Amino acid sequence: MDAAARHDRLMGKHMPLSTVDPSWPAVLSGNRQLPEQVPQHQTGIKAVAIAKLTVTTRRARRTNPIAEIMRDDS
């Protein structure tokens, strides 16, 4: 199997779209999805991850003077 065929196989392009589970992330199926096509539970998971990261970052800035100096005030 050549590199291009292996890449296509890894990206899921060898499979007809009907066999790809629509609940899988777009990255795994090799397809770009518009925001309205993304299943709702994925959006929720992403929002939770961003919220956790935000809280962690705030906590680090409060306790770490170096992070305070390096903070980008935008």
C-alpha positions as CSV (number, residue, x, y, z in Angstrom):
1,M,0.0,0.0,0.0
2,D,1.5,3.3,-1.0
3,A,1.6,6.4,1.3
4,A,-1.3,8.2,-0.4
5,A,-3.6,5.1,-0.1
6,R,-2.6,4.6,3.6
7,H,-3.3,8.3,4.3
8,D,-6.8,8.1,2.6
9,R,-7.5,4.9,4.6
10,L,-6.5,6.6,7.9
11,M,-8.6,9.6,7.1
12,G,-11.6,7.4,6.3
13,K,-11.8,8.4,2.7
14,H,-11.9,4.8,1.5
15,M,-15.3,4.3,3.2
16,P,-18.6,5.5,1.5
17,L,-20.1,8.3,3.6
18,S,-23.2,6.2,4.4
19,T,-21.0,3.9,6.6
20,V,-19.5,6.8,8.6
21,D,-21.2,7.2,12.0
22,P,-22.5,10.8,11.9
23,S,-21.9,11.2,15.7
24,W,-18.1,10.8,15.1
25,P,-16.1,14.0,15.0
26,A,-15.5,15.5,11.6
27,V,-11.8,15.0,12.0
28,L,-12.1,11.2,12.1
29,S,-14.4,10.9,9.1
30,G,-12.2,13.1,7.0
31,N,-15.0,15.6,6.3
32,R,-15.3,19.2,7.2
33,Q,-18.6,19.9,8.8
34,L,-20.4,23.2,9.0
35,P,-21.3,24.2,12.6
36,E,-25.0,23.4,12.1
37,Q,-24.1,19.8,11.1
38,V,-22.1,19.1,14.3
39,P,-24.0,17.0,16.7
40,Q,-25.2,18.9,19.8
41,H,-23.3,16.8,22.3
42,Q,-20.0,17.6,20.6
43,T,-20.7,21.3,21.0
44,G,-21.4,20.7,24.7
45,I,-18.2,18.8,25.3
46,K,-16.2,21.5,23.6
47,A,-17.9,24.2,25.7
48,V,-17.1,22.3,28.9
49,A,-13.5,21.9,27.9
50,I,-13.1,25.6,27.1
51,A,-14.7,26.5,30.5
52,K,-12.4,24.2,32.4
53,L,-9.4,25.6,30.5
54,T,-10.5,29.2,31.3
55,V,-10.9,28.5,35.0
56,T,-7.5,26.8,35.1
57,T,-5.8,29.7,33.4
58,R,-7.4,32.2,35.7
59,R,-6.3,30.2,38.7
60,A,-2.8,30.0,37.4
61,R,-2.6,33.7,36.8
62,R,-3.7,34.4,40.4
63,T,-1.1,32.1,41.9
64,N,1.8,32.4,39.4
65,P,3.5,35.8,39.2
66,I,5.3,34.8,35.9
67,A,2.0,34.0,34.3
68,E,0.8,37.4,35.4
69,I,3.7,39.1,33.7
70,M,3.3,37.1,30.5
71,R,-0.5,37.7,30.3
72,D,-1.7,39.2,27.1
73,D,-4.1,42.0,28.0
74,S,-6.4,41.9,25.0
